[in-house]
Amino acid sequence: MKFIHAADIHLDSPLTGLSAYADAPVDMLRTATRDAFTNLVAEAIEQQVDFMVIAGDLYDGAWKDHNTGIYFCKEMGRLKKAGIPVYLLFGNHDAESEMTKKLQLPDNVFTFDTRKPSTFQLEHLNVALHGRSFREKETTENLATAYPAPLPGMFNIGVLHTALEGNAAHANYAPCNLDELHAKGYRYWALGHVHEYQMWQGASTVVFPGNLQGRHIRETGPRGAVVVSVNDHGMPEVERLFVDVLRWHHLEVDVAACNSLSEVVIAIGKALESMVENSASTMPNAVRVTVSGKTAAHGDLFGLESQLRAEVLALAASIGAERLWIEKVKVNTSTADDGEAIRARVDALSDLQDLLEAAENDPDFLKGLQDDLLVLVNKAPLELQTAVPHFKAIRSGELADLVRDVRSGLVSHLAKVE
């Protein structure tokens, strides 16, 4: 017996922040979640699985129309023709969706009840699936405790959308712990909600397959579902199945040895070429580049993130525009010296450094700076509100780090210009 376990598909989920980039591959990114799901369905048909389990968050909350649901029904039609049923559990995002309540699904799709745990028995496979869908998004009760006892002599699967213990990065919905799941007596737990692949072995095999398609820089690396093969002794074997169509990467480049902006660009180019050459996949990559290190080029980079990104975009185009898109270039460098060389000069530049150092601890100066900057922050476009990390500090009035960053970059820049 063989089945696919998927979760957190988030069909047509918007890829946030992309409108800030005129060069973004918008068409590819707009359809990425659909294309990944189409790949999943194709794999299910090709591998002739016995059924598919979707452990929550098929949709992505409220929608303006039913096009997303119509697309899903079309893909379910492909599975129906292949004789593959689908067991669908609604998660917290599905609970927000009007389509969940109104759309009539094909008859090969079976949904778990929202009021209490329900069980589907597949007699010809000797399988029982137990699960309960979310009725409300804010489901914070432990749903697993009410799941029924395993059916004797059957391969019991628990389907659950849960934060599980220790996943602080995800909303604490339907919380439970591993000991509870192992104690239930099911052979396999098909979980959803956590977007990173995780598996635990024990009395039960407990699996988060992760989401099908990375949607932003916090979801890096290959994405997909799992294929679970069960032998005649009821032992499950889990294999990852990658179906994503675009991958996000965070590329760290140490530029400590660089002395100028041009040398930094060369170092980034080498790192990008190495990443492409060492990649086993030919699919497109969305890359965030972060340059770091104590470097003599720190002054050259001060305030030039946009210019540096343009330089890196040109590099990416020459390496392979069809395989690389630069999402962002972040400068996280620091000056190569500790400021003593500037301080020893006893001139206007050393005076400026001393003045800025004093400003870091001057409450009156910091309050006046906050008032001035808030005028700009409150007028900034929505994309910048989340994209610029200093905006949060400006609103809270915690500006010492901002002044320190400016001091380091500005003094290094002026010293190099001089």
Secondary structure, 3 states (H helix, E strand, C coil): CEEEEECCCCCCCCCCCHHHCCCCCHHHHHCHHHHHHHHHHHHHHHCCCCEEEEECCCCCCCCCCCHHHHHHHHHHHHHHHCCCCEEEECCHHHHHCHHHHHCCCCCCEEECCCCCCEEEEEHHHCEEEEECCCCCCCCCCCCHHHCCCCCCCCEEEEEEECCCCCCCCCCCCCCCCHHHHHHHCCCEEEEECCCCCEEECCCCEEEECCCCCCCCCCCCCCCEEEEEEECCCCCEEEEEEECCCCEEEEEEEECCCCCCHHHHHHHHHHHHHHHHHCCCCCCCEEEEEEEEEEECCHHHHCCCHHHHHHHHHHHHHHHHCCCEEEEEEEEEEEECCCCHHHHCCCCHHHHHHHHHHHHCCCHHHHHHHHHHHHHHHCCCCHHHHHHCCHHHHHHHCCCHHHHHHHHHHHHHHHHHHC
